[in-house]
């Protein structure tokens, strides 16, 4: 029973973290990170 309560709390905390990320990291910011990661991956492939 303690385990179930813990996992429920963990899921709730994770959903709240996701909500906070949506609020504090707008789409433009996330897109720039994604583009940077893609550019890095491409340059790694070229090498």
GROMACS elastic network, one bead per residue, 0.5 to 0.9 nm:
[ bonds ]
;  ai    aj funct       b0    kb
    1     4     6  0.51846   500
    1     5     6  0.63674   500
    1     6     6  0.86403   500
    2     5     6  0.51772   500
    2     6     6  0.61601   500
    2     7     6  0.87282   500
    3     6     6  0.50369   500
    3     7     6  0.62147   500
    3     8     6  0.85851   500
    4     7     6  0.52100   500
    4     8     6  0.61364   500
    4     9     6  0.85755   500
    5     8     6  0.51383   500
    5     9     6  0.61593   500
    5    10     6  0.85312   500
    6     9     6  0.51132   500
    6    10     6  0.60517   500
    6    11     6  0.86325   500
    7    11     6  0.60927   500
    7    12     6  0.85054   500
    8    11     6  0.51577   500
    8    12     6  0.61859   500
    8    13     6  0.85915   500
    9    12     6  0.50258   500
    9    13     6  0.60747   500
    9    14     6  0.85414   500
   10    13     6  0.50656   500
   10    14     6  0.61079   500
   10    15     6  0.86386   500
   11    14     6  0.50636   500
   11    15     6  0.62167   500
   11    16     6  0.86302   500
   12    15     6  0.52063   500
   12    16     6  0.62837   500
   12    17     6  0.86726   500
   13    16     6  0.50580   500
   13    17     6  0.61524   500
   13    18     6  0.86479   500
   14    18     6  0.61890   500
   14    19     6  0.86022   500
   15    18     6  0.50172   500
   15    19     6  0.62300   500
   15    20     6  0.86521   500
   16    20     6  0.61504   500
   16    21     6  0.85540   500
   17    20     6  0.50190   500
   17    21     6  0.61137   500
   17    22     6  0.86489   500
   18    21     6  0.50345   500
   18    22     6  0.62871   500
   18    23     6  0.87047   500
   19    22     6  0.51256   500
   19    23     6  0.63136   500
   19    24     6  0.86944   500
   20    23     6  0.50274   500
   20    24     6  0.59624   500
   20    25     6  0.80925   500
   21    24     6  0.52252   500
   21    25     6  0.54038   500
   21    26     6  0.80837   500
   22    25     6  0.55053   500
   22    26     6  0.61835   500
   22    27     6  0.78711   500
   23    26     6  0.64937   500
   25    28     6  0.80943   500
   25    29     6  0.60426   500
   25    30     6  0.65688   500
   26    29     6  0.55114   500
   26    30     6  0.65497   500
   26    31     6  0.87517   500
   27    30     6  0.50778   500
   27    31     6  0.59260   500
   27    32     6  0.85441   500
   28    31     6  0.50550   500
   28    32     6  0.62174   500
   28    33     6  0.87225   500
   29    32     6  0.52287   500
   29    33     6  0.64144   500
   29    34     6  0.87440   500
   30    33     6  0.50839   500
   30    34     6  0.61851   500
   30    35     6  0.86360   500
   31    35     6  0.60866   500
   31    36     6  0.85043   500
   32    35     6  0.50617   500
   32    36     6  0.60779   500
   32    37     6  0.85619   500
   33    36     6  0.50781   500
   33    37     6  0.61662   500
   33    38     6  0.85968   500
   34    37     6  0.51010   500
   34    38     6  0.61335   500
   34    39     6  0.85744   500
   35    38     6  0.50099   500
   35    39     6  0.60536   500
   35    40     6  0.85218   500
   36    39     6  0.50927   500
   36    40     6  0.61507   500
   36    41     6  0.86054   500
   37    40     6  0.50786   500
   37    41     6  0.61576   500
   37    42     6  0.86223   500
   38    41     6  0.50452   500
   38    42     6  0.61309   500
   38    43     6  0.86340   500
   39    42     6  0.50849   500
   39    43     6  0.61893   500
   39    44     6  0.85650   500
   40    43     6  0.52069   500
   40    44     6  0.61851   500
   40    45     6  0.87210   500
   41    44     6  0.50582   500
   41    45     6  0.63185   500
   41    46     6  0.88005   500
   42    45     6  0.50666   500
   42    46     6  0.62941   500
   42    47     6  0.88246   500
   43    46     6  0.50544   500
   43    47     6  0.63956   500
   44    47     6  0.53532   500
